[in-house]
């Protein structure tokens, strides 16, 4: 009789312990970390917010913002804005900054081939445009020939490996 009572209490406590573990796991998505992320994603992000985040960069003094586009994309809710900028030190105007959460992922494309010689620049009316799925379009001009080259740049971020990827595609130049 004592053995059955002891075994019954042991099994009951074991089942209660298992149900608490399952409950804790199911509550994980509602942790304070995720609540903070959801709050920052749902906040109305403005031009001033994008520029302020960009200016927090320690190298900001060498950059000049040339264009920006705010992003609202359900597939990439942490992507808030994309900024094109001119790098005064490297004399290169073909740079983009993707503001993802509170971080900035910078990339340059159509790099100058010779140090100190500005080979490319954003074309007049290049109009940085967000087309969805992490992709922006813009146009640059090859200074020597006045060729206009349209670019499609796609940003992606892999949470599991904490890896940022860029895919840069240039379309055939036009005069």
C-alpha positions in Angstrom: 0.0 0.0 0.0 2.8 2.5 0.9 4.6 1.5 -2.3 1.5 2.3 -4.4 1.0 5.6 -2.7 4.7 6.5 -3.1 4.6 5.5 -6.8 1.4 7.4 -7.3 2.8 10.6 -5.8 6.0 10.2 -7.8 4.1 9.8 -11.1 1.9 12.8 -10.3 4.9 15.0 -9.6 6.7 13.8 -12.7 3.6 14.7 -14.9 3.3 18.1 -13.3 7.0 18.7 -13.9 6.6 17.8 -17.6 3.6 20.1 -18.1 5.5 23.1 -16.7 8.4 22.4 -19.0 6.1 22.3 -22.0 4.3 25.5 -20.8 7.7 27.3 -20.4 8.7 26.4 -24.0 5.4 27.5 -25.4 5.7 30.9 -23.6 9.2 31.6 -25.0 7.9 33.6 -28.0 6.3 36.1 -25.6 9.6 36.8 -23.8 10.6 40.4 -23.1 13.2 40.3 -25.8 10.7 39.5 -28.5 8.2 42.0 -27.1 10.9 44.7 -27.5 11.6 43.6 -31.1 7.9 43.7 -31.9 7.5 47.1 -30.4 10.4 48.5 -32.5 9.1 46.9 -35.7 5.6 48.3 -35.2 6.8 51.8 -34.5 6.3 54.3 -37.3 9.8 54.8 -38.7 10.5 58.2 -40.2 13.1 59.9 -42.3 14.5 61.5 -39.2 14.8 58.1 -37.5 16.7 56.7 -40.5 19.1 59.6 -40.7 19.6 59.5 -36.9 20.4 55.8 -37.0 22.8 56.4 -39.9 24.5 59.3 -38.1 25.2 57.1 -35.1 27.9 55.5 -37.2 31.3 56.6 -36.0 32.5 57.3 -39.6 29.4 59.5 -40.4 31.6 62.6 -40.9 33.0 61.2 -44.1 29.6 60.4 -45.6 27.1 62.6 -47.4 23.5 61.2 -47.7 22.3 61.5 -51.3 19.0 59.6 -51.1 16.9 57.4 -48.9 13.8 55.2 -49.0 11.8 54.0 -46.0 10.9 50.3 -46.0 7.7 48.6 -44.8 7.9 45.0 -45.8 6.1 42.1 -43.9 8.7 39.6 -45.3 11.5 41.7 -43.7 9.9 43.5 -40.8 13.3 44.5 -39.3 14.4 46.3 -42.5 13.5 49.9 -41.9 15.3 52.0 -44.5 17.9 52.1 -47.2 20.2 55.1 -47.6 22.5 55.9 -50.5 25.5 58.0 -49.6 28.8 59.5 -50.9 32.0 58.5 -49.2 34.2 61.7 -49.2 37.4 59.9 -48.2 37.2 57.1 -50.8 35.6 59.5 -53.4 32.9 56.9 -54.1 29.2 57.7 -54.4 27.9 54.2 -55.1 27.2 53.1 -51.5 24.1 51.9 -49.8 23.3 51.5 -46.1 20.6 49.0 -45.2 19.1 49.8 -41.7 18.1 46.5 -40.2 16.8 46.8 -36.7 19.3 49.0 -34.9 22.2 48.0 -37.1 23.6 49.4 -40.4 24.8 47.1 -43.1 26.9 49.1 -45.6 27.9 48.0 -49.0 29.6 49.6 -52.0 29.1 48.7 -55.6 30.6 49.9 -58.9 33.8 50.6 -56.9 36.3 53.1 -58.3 39.0 51.3 -60.3 41.8 53.7 -59.5 42.3 55.2 -56.0 41.4 58.9 -55.9 39.6 58.8 -59.3 35.9 59.0 -59.2 34.8 56.6 -61.9 31.0 56.2 -61.1 28.4 58.3 -59.5 24.6 58.1 -58.9 22.9 59.2 -62.0 20.7 62.3 -62.0 17.2 61.2 -61.1 18.5 57.8 -60.1 15.6 57.6 -57.6 16.4 54.9 -55.1 13.3 52.7 -55.0 12.3 49.8 -52.8 10.6 47.1 -54.8 10.0 44.5 -52.1 11.7 41.4 -50.7 14.8 43.3 -49.6 15.4 44.7 -53.1 16.1 48.3 -54.1 16.8 49.7 -57.6 18.9 52.7 -58.5 21.0 54.0 -61.4 24.6 55.1 -61.7 26.5 56.9 -64.4 29.9 56.0 -65.6 31.5 59.4 -65.6 33.9 58.9 -68.6 31.3 57.7 -71.0 28.0 59.0 -69.5 26.6 55.4 -69.7 23.7 54.9 -67.3 23.7 51.5 -65.6 20.6 50.3 -63.7 21.2 48.2 -60.6 19.1 45.9 -58.5 20.5 45.3 -55.0 18.9 42.7 -52.8 19.6 42.5 -49.0 18.9 39.4 -47.0 19.7 38.4 -43.4 19.9 34.8 -42.2 18.9 34.8 -38.5 20.2 31.3 -37.8 23.8 32.1 -38.9 23.7 35.9 -38.3 24.8 36.4 -41.9 24.1 39.4 -44.1 24.0 38.8 -47.9 23.8 41.2 -50.8 23.0 40.3 -54.4 24.0 43.0 -56.9 22.8 42.8 -60.5 23.7 45.4 -63.1 21.6 45.7 -66.2 22.9 46.5 -69.6 24.2 50.1 -69.8 22.2 52.6 -71.8 23.3 55.9 -73.2 
